[in-house]
């Protein structure tokens, strides 16, 4: 681990970013260029003290997961991300899938979406980044690990995942989940993480196994759906998707027509957040 190189790289990347680059308000006058250390720490979901020690060349060796979070927080390119791992004494992000490095172009768009739910997904349905309204609508996915990171895996192994959709729409969602995984499987191959997901789901879900045999293939495109929120009830939304060039990641944005009931409920979602209220 090259502590001096790591500290200098982090500091220079932090100083090269403006608050607007990461979706933060400029706030009061800043005495130093770029982001504050505590802002980078918050974006990377780590303590400000931990990040400060890294910049001061006295922190512990960061884990692969911590480095991946820093790469997202600092909006690093894939080359910069590889360099970050190198100077931190890690020989590449071995335990963190390459797809978890979010495309900077998608991040720049997501950073500007603070009034409607938006999230970035991998082609395996893993939530890579989500804004506060997406977390309020779908739940905070930052704590998911292993196969549970994949939406399709949770759909067929966690019954509670289906409660976000009306009962009459769940069969359609099941088929769409499998068809999306089939597209990723075709692109990535049987020895990939997509193949690992398929084999795991075939063992635990007869429903998945049956749908997999249909060989239906599709990707997540524009859709119109109803989502169920525990406090706000049914929310009717339109889903728009922006893919990266290689189709490995997608920015999903949920909106509703101005003046509609769905639009008003999305506005209320910003107030409700992730709170759970006790019903009378």
N, C-alpha and C positions, 0 to 999 in steps of 0.2 A: 504493500500500500504506500503510495507516494503522497504523504499528507500535505506537503507544500503545494504540489500540483493540483490535488483535489480541492484544497482550500481556495487557491487562486482561480481555478476554473469556476467553482460555485459563485465566488464573489463577482467575477466578471460577467457571468451570465445573469446574475441577479441585478447588477447595475445596468445591464443592457435592456432590461424590460421596463416598460411603463405600466402603471396600474391598468390602463385601458387595454393593454395587450392580454391581460388575464381576467378581464371582466370586473375589475375593481374600480371604485370611484377614486378620483384623484385626491380628494380630501384637502386638508390644510396644506400650506406651503411645506415642501420637503427640503431639508437642508442638504440631502445627499441624493445623487441620481439613482434612478431605478426603484426597485421594490425594497421594502424594509425586510429585515430578516424574519420578523414575526409573520409577515405576510406570506413569505415563501414557506415557512413552517406550517402555517394553516392550510395552504394549498396542498402540501404534501402529507397532511394529517400526521404531523409529528410535533413534538414540543419545541418551542422557540429556543430553549436551552440546548437541546440536542443539536439543532441546526447551527446555532452559534458556535458550539464547540467544534463542529466540522470546519467552519470557516476560520477558526482560530488554531487549527492544526492540533487539536487535543482531544478530538472525539474518538470513539471506538470505530472499528471497521464496520461500515454500513452493510446490512444484509442486502441480498438481491432485491427483495421486495421494497426495501427502503429506497434503494437506488432507482428502481422503476418509478416510485412515487415522485422522487425528485426530478426525474426526467420529464414527467408530465407537468409538474408544477413550474418548471423552468422552460417549458415549451421547447425541448431539445429536438433536433432532427435525429434521424436514426444514426448518423455518423457521430454526432455529439453524444448520443446515448452510449454508443459503444466505447467512446473515449472515457466517459464517466466511469463505466464499469472497469476499464483498464486501469486508470489511475487509482481507483479504490481497491485494487488488488483482486478484482474478480475477472476471471477469464471469459467474459461474455455472460449474458443473462441466461445461464443454463436452466435455472429452476423457474424462470419467469418466461412464459411463452412470448415469442417475438410479436405476436398480434396484440399483446397488451400495451405495446408502445403506441400511443394514440397519434394518428396522423395530425401534424401541426395545423394543416389547413382546416380540418374539421374542428379542432379545438378553437381556432380563431372565430369560427362561426358560433360555436356553443357559448363562448365567452360573452357574446353580445345578445344572447337570448336569456333575459332574466324575468320576462313577464309571461312565459308559457313553458310547460314541461318540455324538456329536451334531454336526450341522452345519446351517448355514443356506444354502439354495440359492436362486438366482433362478429364474424360470420358464424360463430357457434352460439350466438345469443348471450354472450358474456357482457355485462354492463361494465364498460371501461371507465367512463366518467358520466356523471349525471348532475344536472343543476338542482337547486333546492326544491323546485316545484315537481320535478320528476321523482325526487326522493319522497316527497309528500304523497304523490299519487301511487307510486309503485313500491315504496319502502326503500330504505337505505341498503344498497347492495354492496357497500364497501367491505363488509365483514365476511362475505361469502368466500369460501376456499374450495379447492379441488373441483370435483365434478359439479358441485352445487353452484359454482359460478355461472353455469350454463342455464339459460332460461328453459331450454327444452328438457334438460335433466330434471329440473325442479318441477316442471309441468307434469311429468309422468311419475314423480316420486313423492311430491308434496301436495296432498289434496287441497290444502289451503291456498295454493297458488291459483287455483281455478276460481276462487271466490271473487276475483276482480272482474270476472266476465259473467254476463247473464247466462243462465243455464242453457237456454236455447242456442247459444253461440259457442258453447264449449267444444262440440264435436268439430266444428269448422276450425277452431283454433288448434285442436289436436292435429288435424290434417295439415294445417299450415306449418306447425312446428316441425313435423316430420319431413315435409317437403323441403323446408328450408335447410334442415340438416342433411337431407339427401343431396342438395346442391353443393353444400360445403364438403361432403364426403367425396363427391365426384371430382371436386377441384383439388382436394388435399390428399386423397388416397386412403386405403384401408389401414396403413401403418401410422397414420397421423392421429392427432388428438380427436379429430372427427370420428375416426375408426374406433378409438377407445370409447367414445361416448356411445356409439351404436352398440358395441359389444356389451357395455354395462347395462344399457337400457333393455336390450333383448333378454337379459337374464332376470330383470326385476319387473318388467311390465309386459303383460300379454297384449295389452292394447297397443303399445308401441310396436311390438313384434308384428302384429297383424297389419298395422298401417305401413310399416316399413316394406312389407311384401308387395304393396301396391305400386312401388317405384314411381311415386309422384314426385316431381321436381319443380321447385319454384323458389324465388327469392322474395324477401320482404319488400314490397313496393307500397305505393299509396293505398290507403285503406280508410274505411269509415267504420267506426266501432263505438260501442257503448262500454264504458268502464264503470265499475261499481266502487264507490268510496264509502268507507264505514260511517262517515259523518255526513257527507254531502249527497249520498245516494248515487243514482245513475248520472253519468256525465257523458254526453254525446260529443265525440271529437272526430276531427279529420287528422289522419296521420300522413305526413310527408317524409320522404327519405332521401338523403343525399349520400351516395356511395363514394368511396375512394376509387381511384382508377382501377386498382386490382380487385375491387369488390370484396376486400377482406374486412372492411369496417364500414359502418353506416351511421350517419347522424339521423336520429328519429326525432321529429318535431311534432307535437300535438297542439292543434289549434281548434277554435270554434268560431263560427261567424259572429262578428260584432253584433251585439244586441240579442243574441240567442241565449237560451237558458244555459247551454253548455258554456258559453263565454262568461256568464255571470258566475257560474260555479268554479271556473278556473280562477277567476279573480278572488273568490272566497278561499280557494285552496291556498293562496299566498298568505292568508290570515290564519287559517287552520293549521297549516304546516303538517308536522308529524305528530301533533297532539292527539291524544285519545280522551274523549269526554265520557263522563258517566251519564248514562241516560236516566231520566226520571222514571 
